[in-house]
């Protein structure tokens, strides 16, 4: 049976709060989730409410065991401020990060720490109804095996590839067979609030809340994986575009190589700057007799060769793997130059599978950028590999739940002197 979007304890609080108080409560909860702890004064500045009002709200949240005291903070003189954080027993979040071939699951507490060992399960996406059922069963089994009570799970955040219609809960690329859309199907089957988002947007959310993009107004997060996804933080918010499909960086036409892309077109960036392209180049080169530590792979093994093995070989000094990673990185840098010229971001974060190649991918990216971008624009943008690794997707999924359980009203409430 579908659950309400808001946990029961919070429903009581919001029901007995004014609109302005509800606005402040949401900001308090989200701020404590993203920053671990804050003092009354810090929360007062964040919510733009007076310290007496925030103090009363914190007392109410403590009474309902949603907020707890976390000790004392530093002081420049005088009494040390009391620090508040979210009660870890208030609830948990199930994070599910999906790519075309693997799904990673984790249950996180409200400090974004794993309370159950993350699990990676192979699942090749398609529109076969069996895949949709298998995906749902996978989630159900993970919850069951975790020993975490379903009633303690606040919600499920899922990042998945494809063109996502968020208001309707539809994925137009995968899971299209799900009745009422994939979000509606999972909500019904799991009996939990479910929120879905494009995987690259989820990565951007994770980086914006916990990674190098935290506090940045204009940042791009590149999901360099099987394809080349893009999540955009513009003017401090995740950008979806008019129909919600912004960020299809993989499919900008970059060349005339005649290679058919997964989208059905030719010449897409994905065919020359992705994990799929990396694996293809490795297979072609080894088949042609290129010397490599991977040359001992036999027919079936070579056919199943994935980018991760090429990256591992490069990190162990294999010259051919380094060479083709340089080619992939250079092409990606060329594509990033286009984005840099259009959006002039403060920061570009490289995330996803190819980011594991570290300087073997970063150096050629820089070379491509330096060749194809205007120096003044290039000098104003920092490009860096994510330090969150696989955590970015899961943390973004957790953030997706928090953002939807506690939506921030767009309108600004007038703050009165007696608030």
Secondary structure as UniProt FT lines:
FT   HELIX           8..15
FT   HELIX           19..35
FT   STRAND          38..39
FT   HELIX           40..47
FT   HELIX           51..63
FT   TURN            64..65
FT   STRAND          67..72
FT   STRAND          82..86
FT   TURN            88..89
FT   STRAND          92..98
FT   STRAND          102..108
FT   TURN            110..111
FT   STRAND          114..122
FT   HELIX           129..146
FT   HELIX           150..152
FT   STRAND          153..160
FT   STRAND          164..165
FT   TURN            166..169
FT   STRAND          170..171
FT   TURN            176..177
FT   TURN            179..180
FT   HELIX           181..190
FT   STRAND          194..198
FT   HELIX           199..210
FT   TURN            212..215
FT   STRAND          219..224
FT   STRAND          228..234
FT   TURN            235..236
FT   STRAND          237..238
FT   HELIX           249..251
FT   TURN            262..263
FT   HELIX           269..271
FT   HELIX           275..287
FT   TURN            288..289
FT   TURN            293..296
FT   HELIX           299..303
FT   HELIX           307..315
FT   TURN            316..317
FT   HELIX           319..343
FT   STRAND          347..351
FT   HELIX           353..357
FT   HELIX           359..372
FT   HELIX           375..379
FT   STRAND          382..385
FT   TURN            389..390
FT   HELIX           391..405
FT   TURN            417..418
//
